[in-house]
C-alpha cells in the first residue's frame, strides 16, 4: 500500500483531498503545518492557526487517519518572510503563495513526508498532474490546470520542478468547488461550509502594511498625479534594427520625475504600495479614481494616474532574467534566438492572454498581443500551452 502525507490545513479542500486518498486505498497520514508565531499582526482576535489546527484534527479523527502538527515557522521566516521584506524594500511586489509552495509545501514539508516513509505528498490544490511515458522508461510530469476554471490554482504552482511533481498528488483537481463542498457535507466533515482563507499562505488574515511595518518603517513622501497627456505617452515609436531592440523598447518602463505631474497628497512609505493599487491613497477630488502607476522607493514618491485606462498602467512586454526563469517542462526550454507562442498570465485569476516568448542570451521576453495592465516587478508570469503550465519567471 502506497503511503501519502497530506497537508491538512483545516480547510475544506485539503479535507476532501484526504478523504479521496483514503477512498482510493492509500495509507494516509495528515500533517498540519504551523508557519507563524507572531500573532500581533493577525486581524482576528482568535488565533487562526489554532482554530485551523483544531479543525484539521477533527477531520483526521473523522477519517480515522493519524494526525500531527509540524512547526515550519523557522524555515517560513527565512525563506518567505525575509524574502518578502527584501523585495518590498527594493520596490518589488513578491507573491508569497507561489514561494510558499516552492519553498515550504513542496520542499521542507515534502522532505519531512519522505522521512516518514511516504511515497507522495498531497495538497488540496485545484490542479492536475499527468504523466508522459517515454519509450526508454523515463517519465515527464505535466502540471495541468484544474477542471474548475473558477478555482484553477496551477498559477500558484508555477515554480514546481519535475522532481517535486514526481512526488505529488492533487486529488481534487478533477472536481469543482461545489462538488468538493458536497463531498465534505455528505461525509459530515466539519470544514464543509468553512470559508476559504484569504490571508498569506498559512499565516492567517494579515494586514499587509502592519506586517511590513515590522521591518520597513513608515516614511512620509508625496503622491504625484501624472496627467494622461504627459510627454511620456507621446513618444514616437523608433525604427528597430532587430527584434531584440523592438522588445527592449516595449519592455522599458517609463521613468517618472516629480515635475512630470502635480503633488496631490502624502503617503507613509512608497514600499507599502504596488502598481495598479487603488485603495489606501486617500486622495479625493479627482474626476476618476487614482491608481498607482509607479513607485520610486529611492526618492520615496508614488506616481498615480486617473482611471483604469491611464496609459501609465499599460505595457506590452516584460522581461525575465535567466536566473529567475523556470521551466516546469525543461524539455520545452527555449534556446537563444528561439521563440514560442503561448498563453500567459501575470496574476492569479487573470484570464490567459496570447503572448510570444523570445529567448535572448540574458533572459526571456514575454511579448503580449495586447498591452497588459499593472505589470508588476517581483510578481510571477506563468505561461501555458493549452491546459498545461510549462514555465514561469519573476518579472524584472
C-alpha positions, 0 to 999 in steps of 0.5 A, spaced: 500 500 500 502 506 497 503 511 503 501 519 502 502 525 507 497 530 506 497 537 508 491 538 512 490 545 513 483 545 516 480 547 510 475 544 506 479 542 500 485 539 503 479 535 507 476 532 501 483 531 498 484 526 504 478 523 504 479 521 496 486 518 498 483 514 503 477 512 498 482 510 493 486 505 498 492 509 500 495 509 507 494 516 509 497 520 514 495 528 515 500 533 517 498 540 519 503 545 518 504 551 523 508 557 519 507 563 524 508 565 531 507 572 531 500 573 532 500 581 533 499 582 526 493 577 525 486 581 524 482 576 528 482 576 535 482 568 535 488 565 533 487 562 526 492 557 526 489 554 532 482 554 530 485 551 523 489 546 527 483 544 531 479 543 525 484 539 521 484 534 527 477 533 527 477 531 520 483 526 521 479 523 527 473 523 522 477 519 517 480 515 522 487 517 519 493 519 524 494 526 525 500 531 527 502 538 527 509 540 524 512 547 526 515 550 519 515 557 522 523 557 522 524 555 515 517 560 513 521 566 516 527 565 512 525 563 506 518 567 505 518 572 510 525 575 509 524 574 502 518 578 502 521 584 506 527 584 501 523 585 495 518 590 498 524 594 500 527 594 493 520 596 490 518 589 488 511 586 489 513 578 491 507 573 491 508 569 497 503 563 495 507 561 489 514 561 494 510 558 499 509 552 495 516 552 492 519 553 498 515 550 504 509 545 501 513 542 496 520 542 499 521 542 507 514 539 508 515 534 502 522 532 505 519 531 512 513 526 508 519 522 505 522 521 512 516 518 514 516 513 509 511 516 504 511 515 497 507 522 495 505 528 498 498 531 497 495 538 497 488 540 496 490 544 490 485 545 484 490 542 479 492 536 475 498 532 474 499 527 468 504 523 466 508 522 459 511 515 458 517 515 454 519 509 450 526 508 454 522 508 461 523 515 463 517 519 465 515 527 464 510 530 469 505 535 466 502 540 471 495 541 468 490 546 470 484 544 474 477 542 471 474 548 475 476 554 471 473 558 477 478 555 482 484 553 477 490 554 482 496 551 477 498 559 477 500 558 484 504 552 482 508 555 477 515 554 480 514 546 481 520 542 478 519 535 475 522 532 481 517 535 486 511 533 481 514 526 481 512 526 488 505 529 488 498 528 488 492 533 487 486 529 488 481 534 487 483 537 481 478 533 477 472 536 481 469 543 482 468 547 488 461 545 489 462 538 488 468 538 493 463 542 498 458 536 497 463 531 498 465 534 505 457 535 507 455 528 505 461 525 509 459 530 515 466 533 515 466 539 519 470 544 514 464 543 509 461 550 509 468 553 512 470 559 508 476 559 504 482 563 507 484 569 504 490 571 508 498 569 506 499 562 505 498 559 512 499 565 516 492 567 517 488 574 515 494 579 515 494 586 514 499 587 509 502 594 511 502 592 519 506 586 517 511 590 513 511 595 518 515 590 522 521 591 518 520 597 513 518 603 517 513 608 515 516 614 511 512 620 509 513 622 501 508 625 496 503 622 491 504 625 484 498 625 479 501 624 472 496 627 467 494 622 461 497 627 456 504 627 459 510 627 454 511 620 456 505 617 452 507 621 446 513 618 444 514 616 437 515 609 436 523 608 433 525 604 427 528 597 430 534 594 427 532 587 430 527 584 434 531 584 440 531 592 440 523 592 438 522 588 445 527 592 449 523 598 447 516 595 449 519 592 455 522 599 458 518 602 463 517 609 463 521 613 468 517 618 472 520 625 475 516 629 480 515 635 475 512 630 470 505 631 474 502 635 480 503 633 488 496 631 490 497 628 497 502 624 502 503 617 503 507 613 509 512 609 505 512 608 497 514 600 499 507 599 502 504 600 495 504 596 488 502 598 481 495 598 479 493 599 487 487 603 488 485 603 495 489 606 501 491 613 497 486 617 500 486 622 495 479 625 493 477 630 488 479 627 482 474 626 476 476 618 476 479 614 481 487 614 482 491 608 481 498 607 482 502 607 476 509 607 479 513 607 485 520 610 486 522 607 493 529 611 492 526 618 492 520 615 496 514 618 491 508 614 488 506 616 481 498 615 480 494 616 474 486 617 473 482 611 471 483 604 469 485 606 462 491 611 464 496 609 459 501 609 465 498 602 467 499 599 460 505 595 457 506 590 452 512 586 454 516 584 460 522 581 461 525 575 465 532 574 467 535 567 466 536 566 473 529 567 475 526 563 469 523 556 470 521 551 466 516 546 469 517 542 462 525 543 461 524 539 455 520 545 452 526 550 454 527 555 449 534 556 446 537 563 444 534 566 438 528 561 439 521 563 440 514 560 442 507 562 442 503 561 448 498 563 453 500 567 459 498 570 465 501 575 470 496 574 476 492 569 479 485 569 476 487 573 470 484 570 464 490 567 459 492 572 454 496 570 447 503 572 448 510 570 444 516 568 448 523 570 445 529 567 448 535 572 448 542 570 451 540 574 458 533 572 459 526 571 456 521 576 453 514 575 454 511 579 448 503 580 449 498 581 443 495 586 447 498 591 452 497 588 459 495 592 465 499 593 472 505 589 470 508 588 476 516 587 478 517 581 483 510 578 481 510 571 477 508 570 469 506 563 468 505 561 461 501 555 458 500 551 452 493 549 452 491 546 459 498 545 461 503 550 465 510 549 462 514 555 465 514 561 469 519 567 471 519 573 476 518 579 472 524 584 472 
